[in-house]
C-alpha cells in the first residue's frame, strides 16, 4: 500500500514542484475509521507555501492520479491529514505475491550494491561467553540477517586480542592451577581467572605433559592451550545459537602488518599527537573532545584507542559501505575517541553505526538468578541455552530495545502457553500446518481465484497486516531494530488467531474455503520468514 502511494505522489511531484522536496510519511491511523494510511505532508508544507494546510491537501489530492480499484476514497481530516482507504480487492492481492515469492517475500534489493561489516561479540578468549555476550551475539547476528534481507552483502566479523595483560594473566592462572595439581602450594591472586574451566585446562595439560611443564612460563603452552580450548568453546556456544562468523580478526595482525605504526605516523604528521610524561598523547582536544588521551603508556604499551583506530581504518580500507559495531554498555564512553581518530585520518565516520546494548539480569519468580557454580561467578550463555533453548534465548534477546536494561524472565521463558511470545508465534505457525494437513485429507486446495470473497473484518485485517511486512523489514534493518520484527509477528499471530476463530475453513462453501486457505498459507509463510530473520525455528508440530 505504501509503495503505491509513493508512486502516485512521485507522479504528482512532476506537476507540484513543492512535493519533490517534501518529506513524505505514511502512517497507519490510530483510529481505524480514519483509513488505512494517513499522510501529514500538507501540514509540513504550510509554513513554506504560506497556505492553509487543508487547501494544500485539496490541491495535492486533485493532482493524484490513482486507480479507483486500488483506492476507494481519500479524505481530508482534522487540520489537513490526507487519509487513504484502499479497496479490499487490492489489499487481498498480497496473498498472491507472498505465495509466489515464498521465502523471498519481505526481502528487497534496495542496497544490493552495498557491502556491510557487522562486528559483534568480539570477546577475548579468556573465559566462557556470558549472558551479556549472548545478548550482543544474538542482536548482532539478527542485524546482519536484516541487512542481508534488504540487499547488503554482509560480513560477520569477530575481533579479538590474544596478547596483552589479560592473556598473560590467563596463562598464569592456568600455570598456577597446573602447579597445584603437581602438589605445590600456590598463592592464587584475587584478580586472576578463577573459574573451574581454568582447572579443567590445567588438568588437560597435566594429563598430556605430566610434570614436564614445571619450568614453562605463562606465555608458552599455558596461554596457548587456554586460548585454544576457550576459543573452541566460544565457537561451539555460538554455533548452538546458529551464529557463525566469516572473519576472526586478531589484533596481533595490526602489529605484524605495521598498521599501528602507520596510524602513529599519520597522527604525528597531522600534529595530533605529542609526548608528555614518557607517554604519547592523542590531541583529542583539537577534535572537539574535552581533553587529550594517552594512546601509548609510559610502559610502551598502547591503550585500547590506538589499535582500535588502526582496526577501524582497515574496515574502511576493505571497502565497506556500512560498518556496524555492536558493543556492551561498558564501551559507551570510549568509542567516541576511536571515531574521532578515524575521522582525523580522513574517513567518513557517517558510515559507522555504533550499537550499544545494555546489561542482562536473569530473573525467576521475581528473584535474581545466580546459575553458574562450575564456570565462574557469572551466568554462562551455555547454561541459559541449556535451560530454555536457543529459540527462546534468541527471541527474548531480540524483543527488547537494545538500549534498555533487560530482565530475562526464566519463569515466562519456560511457559508452554500464549503468555510466552515464542510459544505464541510457533503455535500459530504449527496450527496453520495442522490445518493444511487436515484440509489435504478433505481434498481442499488453496486458490487465488476468489480472494474477493474475503470481505469480513477479520479477513481484511489479516490482509492489511500481511501487507505491512515488507516495510517492517526495511524499517527494522535501516534503523537496526530487531525488536520491530518481534512486535510485528506478535500482531500478525493475533490477527491470524482472530481470523481462525471467526472465519472457519472446514465447513465453508468450497470457493470461500479455498480462498481462506490461501490466506492461511500466506500467513504461515510470513511467520516463517519473520522468525527466520530472528534466527528462531518455525515448527510444524507442537
N, C-alpha and C positions, 0 to 999 in steps of 0.2 A: 504493500500500500504506500509506504513512504517513498519507494523508488518511483512509483507512478507520479506522485506529487512533485518530486524533484524534477522529473522530466517536463511536466506541464508548466512549472514555474520557470524552468530554464528557457522554454519556448517563449513564455510571456516576457522574459527579460529582453528579448530582441526588440520588443515594442516599448517596454518600460525600462529605460536605462537605469533608473534607481534600483531596480530589482537585482541587477547584475552584481552590485556591490553590497547588497543587503545580506545579513546573516540569517539563513533560513533555519527554523527549528520547528519540527513537527512532533507534537507530544500527544499522548493519549489523555483525553479529558478525564478529570476525576469523577465527573457525573456522566453516566452512560448516555443520557438523553442529549448530551452536547455533541454527540457524533463519535466517529472512530478516531479521527486525528484532528488536532487543532493547531493553528499557526498564529503567532503574535507579531508577524513581521510588520503589519500596518502600524502598530503602536511604536515599534522601534524606529520607524521612519518619520514619525510625527515632527520631531524637532528639525530634522533635515529638510523636510518638504514644507514645514510650516502650514500643515493642513490637519483637519480633524481626522483622527485615525479611522473612523467609520467611513469617511469619504474615500480615504486611501484604500480601504478594504474593498469598497464597491468598485473602485477603478481596477484593482487587481483582479477581482472576480470576473469583471467584464472582459478581461484580456486573457483569461484562462481558457484554452481550447481543450476541452475534455470530452470523453466519450460518456454519454449518459447511461450506457450499460455498465460502466465501471463506477461512476459516482452518481448516486441517486439525487443528492441535493447538496448545496453549500449554503450555509447560514452565517450571518454576522451576529456575534453575541457580545453582550457587555460593551466595554469601551471600544472594541474593534477586533476581537478574536474572529478568525475565519475558521469555521467548523465544517469538516468534511464527513459526509455519510456515504459509505461505499455499499454497492449492491451486494446482496447475498450471493448471487451467482459468481461475482468476481472474486470475493474472498474465498469461495469454495474451490477455486481453481488451484489453490496452493497444494491441495492433495495430489493433483496430477504432477506438479513439479517435484514434490517430495518423493513420490513413488518412482519417478523417472531418475532422479539424481541419487536417491538412496543415501549411501554413506557420505556422498559429497554435498548433500543439502546443508546449507549453512556456511559452507566454505566460499571464499572469494579469491580472486586473483588481483586484488587491489594493490598489493605490494609484491607482485610476482617478480619484479626486477631487483628486489632488495635482499640484502644479507643481514642477518642479525646474530649477535653473540649474546647468549644468556649465561652469565656466570652465577652459580649458586652452590650452596653447601660450603665448599672451599675450607673445610675443617682440616687442620694439620693432623697427621697421623699419630696423635698422642693418646687416643682412647676411643671407646665406642661412641657412636653418634647418640646424642641426647634427643629428648623430645623437642627441644629448641631447634636443633639442627633439622629435625624432621619437618617442622613447620616450614622452614626455608626450603627444604628439599622438595616438598610437595608443591608449594606455591611456585617455585622456580620451574619445575617440570611442567606444571599446568600453564604458566605464562608462555613457555616455549611451545606447548601444544596449540595455544590460542594464536600465537604469531604465525605458526605454520598454517593454521586454518585460514588466515587472510592473505596467504601467499608468500610470506617470508621464507627464505632458505635459512634455517636456524641451526646454529652450532651450540650445543650444550657444553659448557666448559667448567672444569673444576680446577681451581688454583690452590696450590699448597706449598708449604715450605718444609723441607726435611733437613734443615740446618738451623743453626742458632741455638740460643739457650734452652728453649723448650725441648728441643730434640736431645740436647746434651743431658738435660735433667731426666728425660725419658730413658735414655740409655743407662744412666747411672742408677735410676730406680730399679731397672731390671738387674743390673750388676749386683746391687746390694742384696736383692732377693735371691740371686744365684749364690752369693757367698753364704747367705743364711742357710740355704739347702746343703751347703758343704759343712755346716755345723759351726760357722763362725758367728760370733756375737757382733751385731751391727747396730749402729746408731742411725735410724732412718729419719731423715729430715721431714718436718711437718709439711713443707711446701713441695714435696716430691709426689709422684703419681702413686696412689696407694690402693687402687682397686685390685680385686682378685685377678683381673686379666694380666696384671704385671707378674704376679706369682705364676700364672699359667705359662707365660712366655719364658720365665726363668726356668721353670720345670722342663720345658721343651729343650732348652739349651743344655740343661744338666743331663737329660736323657741322651742327648746327642753327643756331648763332649765330656761328660763326667767332670773331673776336676781340672781339665786341661786349659780352662779359661781363667784360672786364678789370677794371672798377670795381665789379662786383656783389659784395655782401657774402655771407658764408656762410649767412645766414638767408634769402636770397632764392631765386633759381632753382636754386642748387646743392642746397640742402636739399630743396626742393620736388621736383626731378627724382629725387633719390636715394630719397626716401620713396616716390614713385610707382612707380619701377622695382622697388625691393626688395619692396614690398608685393605687386606683381603677381606677382613670382617666388615669394613665400611662398605666395600663394593657389594658384598653379599646382602647386607642390610638394605642398601638402596635397590638392589635387584628384587628383593621381596616386595618393594613398592612399585615395581615396574619402572625404575628410574635407571637409565644408563647414560653415560657421558660420551661425547665424541672426542673430547680432548682433556687430558690431565696436564696442566701446565705447571712445571716446577719452578719455583723462584730461583733455584740454583742456575737455571738456564740464562737468567738475566745477567748473572755474573760471568758465566762461561763465555757468553757471546758479547761481553763488554758493553751491554746496554745500560748498565748502571753508570759506567764511566762516561758514556756518551751523554746521558742526561746531566751529569755533573758539569761536563764541559759546556753544554748549552746554557745551563743556568749561570755559569760563570761568565760566559761571553755576553749574556744579556744583563750582566751586573745584578743578578737576582740571588747571588749567594755571597757569603763573606765568612771570614774566620774570626772567631772570638772564643776565648777561654778554651783553646785547643780543640774546639768543635767547629763544624761547618753549619752555618745557619742559612735558612731559606728566607729571603726577604719578602715574606707574605704581606707585610705592612704596605708594600708598594702595590699590592694587588687587591687591596680593599679589606684585608683582614686586620684585626685589632693588633696583633703582634707577630713578630717573626718566630719561626720554629726551627729547632735543631733537625738537620737531616743526616748528619754524621756525628755521633757522640765522640767525646774526648778519647774513648777507648778505641776509636777507629771503626766501630760497628754502626751501620746505618740504622736510623729509626724506620718505622714502617713506611713513612712518607716517600722516601727515595725509591725503593723497589716498586712500590705501588704506582708511582708516577711512571716509572720505566715500563711496568707491566701494561698500564693502560695505553701507553704510547704504542706498544706492539699491536694492540687491538685496532687502533686507527690505521697503523701501517699494514695490517692484514686486510683492510678494505671493507670493514663492516659499515653498513648504513645506520644501524641501530645497535647500541651497546647497552645491555641491561645488567645492572649489578644488584644482586639481592643480598642484603646484609641483615644481621641481627641488630637489635637496638643499641648494642654497645659500640656500633660504628657511627651512630648518628652525629656525633660531634667531630668526627675525624675525617670523613670522606670529603668535606668541602676543601680541605687543604690539598688533597690529591687532585681534585678537579681544577683547583686554582693553578697547580703546577702544570697540568696537562694543557690548560688554556694558555699559560705563559709560553709553552713550547709551540704555540701556533695552531692548535687543533680546535675544532668546533665542538665544544662540550654540550651543545644542544642535542648532539647525537647520543648523549649518555643519559640514561634514565636510571636513577638510584631508587630502589625499593627497600624500605626498612620494615622488617616485621618485628612485632613485639613478643614479649615473653609468653610462655605457656605454663599454666598451672593445671595439674591433673587433680580432678575432684571426684569424690564418690560419696554419695549420701551426704553431701554438704561439707565434707571434710577433705582437707588436702591429703593426697596420697603420696606416700614415700615407698615406691615399689622396689627399688633396687637394693639388694643386700650383697649380691655377688660381684657386681661390676665396680661400683664406687658409690659415693654419696649423692647420686643423681639418678633420675629415671632414664633408662636407655630407650631408644627408639624400638629396638627389638622387642623389649618387654611389652611396650604398648601395642605393637602389631600382633604379638602372640596373644594378647589379652582380648582384643576386639576385632582383629582382622584388618587387612590392608585397605579394603573398600571404605570402612568406617573411618580409618585414620586419614585417608586421602580426602574424603568428603568433609569431615569435620574441620580439617585444617584449611580447606578451601572456602568454607561457607562464611567465615567471619572476615571482616575487614582487616587487612594485614596490619594496619596502623593501630589496631586495638589490642590490648592485652587479652589473652584468651584463656578462659576456664574450660578445659576439656572435661566434659561431664561423662564419666565412665558409666554411671547408672543409666543415663539416657543412651549411651553408645551400645550398651548390651541389650537394650529392649528390642523384642521382636514384635513391634506394634507400630501403628501410624504415628506415634509420638516421635519415633526415631526417623528423621528425614531420609536416611539411607534406605531403611526398610520400606518407607512410604513410596519412594521412587522405584525401587527394584520390584516391589509388589505390583505397582501399576504396570510395569513392563511385563512381568510374569503373568499378570491377569490377562493382558491382551494376547499373549502367546497361548494361554489356555483357551481363550475364545476362538483363536484361529484353528486350534486343534479340534475343537468341538464342531465348528461350522464345516470343517473339511469332511467330517463324518456325515454331516447332513447335506453334503454336496452343494453348499453355498459358496460362491466365489465372489470376491470383491469386483466392483465395476465402477468406472468413472463416468458412465453414461448418464446417470440420474442424480448427480450431486445437487441439482436444482431442487430435488425433493427435500433436502435437508434444510428446512426453514425454522425449525424450533429454536428457541433461545439458546438452549444448551449446545446445540449443534453449531450455531453461528458463533457462540463464544469460543468454542474449541477451534473453529476455523481461524478466528482472529488471533488466538494465542499462537497457533502454528505459523501464521504469517509474520509474527514478531521475532521468530528465532534468528533469522539471518542478521537483523540489526542488533540483536542482543550479543551475538558472537562478535560482530565488528566492534561494538562499543566496549565489550569486556576486554578484547585484545588491545585496542588502541589506548584504553585507559588502565590497562594492567589490573583488572578487577575480576579475578576468577569467581568471587562470590556472586557476581551478577548472574552467572550461569546457574548456580545453585538456586537462587531465588526464582529465576525463570522456570526451571524444571519443576520446582515445587508448585508453582502456579499452574503449569501445564498439567501435572498429575491431578491437581484438584479439579481442573476443568474436565479432564477425562472421566474422573470418578463420578462427577455430576452428570455428564453426558451418559455414562453407562447406567446410572440409576434411572434416568428418565427416558432414555431412548434405547429400548431393547433391540437387539439384533435378531436373535432367535424368536420366532413367533410373529415377526413383522412381515408385511407383504414383500414379495420377492425383490422387486426393484429397490424398495426402501432398505431392505436388509443388506443388499449388495452395496448400496451407497454408504450405509453406515459402517459396513465392514471396511471399506476403503479408507474412511476417516479414521477408524481404529488402527489400521495398518500404518497410516501416515504418522499417527501419534506415537506408535511403537518405534518407528524409525527415528523420530526426533528425540525421544527419550534415550534411545541407544546412542545417537550421535552426541548428545549433550553429556551423557555420563562418560562417554569415551574421551571427550575433551578433559574431563576431570580425572581421568585415569581410574574410573570406577566401573566395575563389570555390570552388565545388564543380563541377569539370569533369566532363563526361560521357564524355570520351575522354582517354586519356593515352598 
